Amino acid sequence: MHKLTRADLYSLEQYSEVRPEFRRKVMAHKKDRHVPLGPNATLMFEDRLTMQYQIQEMLRIERIFEAQAIQDELDAYNPLIPDGTNWKATFMVEFPDVEERRAALRRLIGIEDRVWVKVNGFEPVYPIADEDLERDDEEKTSSVHFLRFELTPEMIAAAKAGAAISVGVDHELYHHHVDLLPDNVQQSLRADLD
């Protein structure tokens, strides 16, 4: 999947004009990439379109228009675009109550390393987590983690040929899985493998 360049982005003025329609398009697209993992965790599989939206929103909110600052945003978010041999996802630990979330993040240290994806017929693939920076310490984990799942050529071929894809998390204090992702999610993930 091609990385984003400045030429792929709208200017602030252009974005203000197209934003409502672009946002609708992205929200519909995200439905095919959103996977709840039990009651308190979610995987959002990222791709070029989700990252373009993220960058556009950052430029808009921060009123960024200088070339180097735009490039800094591209440099920050382009690594979250799949490379054709992997799936990349934002993993979120979600508890609506602040105190409950704090307590859970203390208990769930290392959860980001226990998330997995599986192509039917192969072993689960655990992620390379938080390559950008450490998001946990000895006392707690973060509520947001960035994950990269590297697939073998055989897994890629099987997934592209229609092998079922499943996901899960097997932390000692949080076990949930989706044995078979919905067809729309599987199709979206297969498109990342080109």
C-alpha positions as CSV (number, residue, x, y, z in Angstrom):
1,M,0.0,0.0,0.0
2,H,1.4,3.4,-1.0
3,K,2.4,5.8,1.7
4,L,0.8,9.3,1.8
5,T,2.5,12.3,0.5
6,R,1.7,16.0,0.6
7,A,0.1,15.7,-2.8
8,D,-2.5,13.3,-1.3
9,L,-3.7,15.8,1.2
10,Y,-6.2,18.6,0.9
11,S,-5.2,22.2,1.8
12,L,-7.0,23.5,4.9
13,E,-9.4,25.5,2.7
14,Q,-10.1,22.5,0.5
15,Y,-10.6,20.2,3.4
16,S,-13.2,22.5,5.0
17,E,-15.2,22.2,1.8
18,V,-15.0,18.4,1.4
19,R,-14.8,17.4,5.1
20,P,-18.5,16.4,5.6
21,E,-18.5,14.0,2.6
22,F,-15.0,12.8,3.2
23,R,-15.9,12.1,6.9
24,R,-19.0,10.1,5.9
25,K,-16.9,8.1,3.5
26,V,-14.2,7.3,6.1
27,M,-16.8,6.4,8.8
28,A,-18.4,4.0,6.5
29,H,-15.0,2.5,5.6
30,K,-14.1,2.2,9.3
31,K,-17.1,-0.1,9.9
32,D,-15.3,-2.6,7.8
33,R,-12.1,-2.3,9.9
34,H,-13.5,-2.2,13.5
35,V,-13.4,-5.3,15.6
36,P,-14.7,-5.3,19.2
37,L,-12.8,-7.8,21.4
38,G,-15.0,-8.4,24.4
39,P,-16.7,-5.6,26.3
40,N,-13.5,-3.5,26.9
41,A,-11.2,-3.7,24.0
42,T,-11.3,-2.8,20.3
43,L,-9.1,-3.3,17.3
44,M,-9.2,-0.7,14.6
45,F,-7.3,-1.9,11.5
46,E,-5.6,1.0,9.9
47,D,-5.0,1.7,6.2
48,R,-4.2,4.5,3.8
49,L,-7.7,6.1,4.0
50,T,-7.9,5.9,7.8
51,M,-4.5,7.6,8.1
52,Q,-5.3,10.2,5.5
53,Y,-8.4,11.1,7.6
54,Q,-6.3,11.2,10.8
55,I,-3.7,13.5,9.2
56,Q,-6.3,15.8,7.7
57,E,-8.0,16.1,11.1
58,M,-4.7,16.9,12.8
59,L,-3.9,19.5,10.2
60,R,-7.4,21.0,10.7
61,I,-7.4,21.0,14.5
62,E,-3.9,22.3,14.8
63,R,-4.2,24.7,11.8
64,I,-1.0,23.2,10.3
65,F,-0.1,24.6,6.9
66,E,3.7,24.9,6.8
67,A,5.4,22.3,4.7
68,Q,7.7,20.9,7.4
69,A,4.9,20.6,9.9
70,I,2.8,18.7,7.3
71,Q,5.7,16.4,6.6
72,D,6.1,15.8,10.3
73,E,2.5,14.6,10.4
74,L,3.0,12.3,7.4
75,D,6.1,10.9,9.1
76,A,4.2,10.2,12.2
77,Y,1.2,8.5,10.6
78,N,2.6,6.8,7.5
79,P,4.1,3.9,9.5
80,L,0.6,2.9,10.4
81,I,-0.3,2.1,6.8
82,P,0.1,-1.6,6.0
83,D,3.0,-2.6,3.8
84,G,1.4,-5.5,2.0
85,T,2.9,-8.1,4.3
86,N,1.2,-7.1,7.5
87,W,-1.9,-5.7,9.2
88,K,-1.6,-2.7,11.4
89,A,-4.1,-1.8,14.0
90,T,-4.8,0.6,16.8
91,F,-5.7,-1.4,19.9
92,M,-7.9,0.4,22.5
93,V,-8.6,-0.6,26.1
94,E,-12.0,1.0,26.9
95,F,-13.6,1.5,30.2
96,P,-16.1,4.4,30.5
97,D,-15.5,5.0,34.2
98,V,-12.2,6.8,34.8
99,E,-11.4,5.0,38.1
100,E,-12.3,1.6,36.6
101,R,-10.1,2.3,33.6
102,R,-7.1,3.3,35.8
103,A,-7.5,0.1,37.9
104,A,-7.9,-2.0,34.7
105,L,-4.8,-0.5,33.1
106,R,-2.8,-1.4,36.2
107,R,-4.0,-5.0,36.0
108,L,-3.6,-5.4,32.2
109,I,0.1,-4.7,31.8
110,G,1.4,-6.4,28.7
111,I,-2.1,-6.9,27.1
112,E,-0.8,-5.3,23.9
113,D,1.6,-8.2,23.4
114,R,-1.2,-10.8,23.8
115,V,-3.5,-9.7,21.0
116,W,-3.4,-12.0,18.0
117,V,-4.6,-12.5,14.4
118,K,-5.0,-15.9,12.8
119,V,-5.3,-17.1,9.3
120,N,-7.1,-20.4,9.3
121,G,-4.6,-23.3,9.1
122,F,-1.8,-21.3,10.7
123,E,-0.6,-20.4,14.2
124,P,-1.8,-17.1,15.7
125,V,0.4,-14.1,14.9
126,Y,1.2,-11.9,17.9
127,P,2.1,-8.2,17.3
128,I,5.1,-6.1,17.3
129,A,3.6,-3.5,19.6
130,D,4.3,0.2,20.0
131,E,7.2,0.6,17.7
132,D,6.9,4.4,17.9
133,L,7.4,4.6,21.7
134,E,6.9,2.7,24.9
135,R,3.3,3.0,26.1
136,D,3.5,1.1,29.3
137,D,5.6,0.9,32.4
138,E,5.9,-1.3,35.5
139,E,2.8,0.2,37.0
140,K,0.3,0.4,34.1
141,T,-0.3,-0.1,30.4
142,S,-1.7,2.6,28.1
143,S,-5.3,2.6,26.9
144,V,-4.1,2.9,23.2
145,H,-1.5,0.8,21.5
146,F,-0.3,0.5,17.9
147,L,0.2,-3.0,16.6
148,R,1.9,-4.6,13.6
149,F,1.0,-8.2,12.7
150,E,3.7,-9.6,10.3
151,L,2.4,-12.4,8.1
152,T,4.3,-15.1,6.3
153,P,4.0,-15.4,2.5
154,E,2.0,-18.6,3.1
155,M,-0.4,-16.8,5.4
156,I,-0.9,-14.0,2.9
157,A,-1.6,-16.5,0.1
158,A,-4.1,-18.4,2.2
159,A,-5.9,-15.2,3.3
160,K,-6.1,-13.9,-0.2
161,A,-7.4,-17.2,-1.3
162,G,-10.3,-16.9,1.2
163,A,-9.0,-18.6,4.4
164,A,-10.9,-17.4,7.4
165,I,-9.4,-14.7,9.6
166,S,-9.9,-14.6,13.3
167,V,-8.6,-12.3,16.1
168,G,-8.4,-12.4,19.9
169,V,-6.6,-11.4,23.0
170,D,-5.3,-14.0,25.6
171,H,-4.0,-11.9,28.4
172,E,-4.3,-13.8,31.7
173,L,-6.9,-11.3,33.0
174,Y,-8.7,-10.6,29.7
175,H,-9.6,-13.4,27.2
176,H,-11.8,-12.7,24.2
177,H,-11.8,-13.7,20.6
178,V,-13.7,-13.5,17.4
179,D,-13.5,-16.9,15.8
180,L,-14.6,-15.7,12.4
181,L,-14.5,-12.0,11.4
182,P,-17.5,-10.7,9.5
183,D,-17.1,-11.0,5.7
184,N,-16.9,-7.3,5.2
185,V,-13.9,-7.1,7.7
186,Q,-12.2,-10.0,6.1
187,Q,-12.5,-8.5,2.7
188,S,-11.1,-5.2,3.9
189,L,-8.2,-6.9,5.5
190,R,-7.4,-9.0,2.4
191,A,-7.2,-5.7,0.5
192,D,-4.3,-4.7,2.7
193,L,-2.2,-7.7,1.4
194,D,-1.7,-6.3,-2.1
